Amino acid sequence: MENIYNYSLTNLEKLVISLGYKKFNAGQIFDWLYKKRITSFNEMTNVKKELIDYLNENFTLGSIDTLAVEKDTDVCKFLFKLNDGQKIEAVYMNHDYGNSLCISTQVGCNMSCAFCESGRLKKVRNLESCEMVEQILQIEEELKLRITHLVLMGIGEPFDNYDNVMNFIDIINENKGLGLGARHITISTCGLVPKIKEFARYDKQVNLAISLHAPNNEIRNKIMPINKAYKIEELISALKEYISITNRRVTFEYILLKDINDTTKCANELSDLLRGMNCYVNLIPYNETSHIEFKKSDKDSITRFYDTLKKRGINVTVRKEFGSKVSAACGQLRSKHEEGK
Ligand code: SAH
């Protein structure tokens, strides 16, 4: 059996045409799936009986189950079980600009960033596009709202699952479906340089965020092993190429870790590194986790770091802290659930 949520409109059109139906029948099915939110193909009253029979025989509608939900005022964390028993997480955040969702792209992660909880479980497998789509559908159903902004910052490295992620974006961006605007979607990567170059040629205006977390190779090598494969200079040069091709601004994520990367010297070095680039820096207060020894920078260091960047002409913001009550840092809910058994 195949999962219908793996199909972009274009691929669904190809399928129905190959079965002898009309192209517009695919649009009708998309409408039932994403606007009307059917739970059975039999509900599609304007679709031919033979096509419904075909879908019933060959396709499933959904494959993931909600295992746990942790709710707080403006944030809600979901733990999902996939049909092979694996677990992934997603986090809903109510921002003043809209309803934002952070989803996972892999089961586990191979990037082994020293500060990250997700990486404690090595990659088991990539998520299929449908499993990313269904995270959105289930949360919209559970919370009775529509997601307006999406970030690929949950468990996993999106660029290590490039084809499924791009197919997923085609599916959710489609106007006949969820119609999530490309400019409201952000892919976050730890810096897989070849994929950044490929993404620069992608035709949708999806945002790119880079987990930088250090101003030089010495510090970055210590906390992000990917830096041994693609050095900071290579990363920055790929990003300059990306900016010149797409004319789009890049976001740099920078977690402030106490005594590791939060000194004024680091802030100065970071300003030098990013000078002249069309970018902004999002400073992230570290979400501490019991298994990992890193500590969050104190308020004064965060302010000092922010002021230094600002003074040196770098666009900078400090990320609003959301999830500490609900185990919202990547991978924390899954870890907690495993330990609770
Ligand atoms: N692999 C991708 C996306 C997943 S991580 C990437 O590296 O960008 C999403 C973001 O959360 C990254 O910037 C990551 O460095 C950050 N992150 C991981 N653990 C964190 C923690 N405990 N506190 C704050 N941010 C964290």
Residues whose N, C-alpha, C, O or C-beta is under 5 A from the ligand:
A	BS01	SAH	F115 C116 E117 L152 M153 G154 G156 E157 P158 S188 T189 C190 S211 E253 I255 P285 Y286 N287 A329 C330
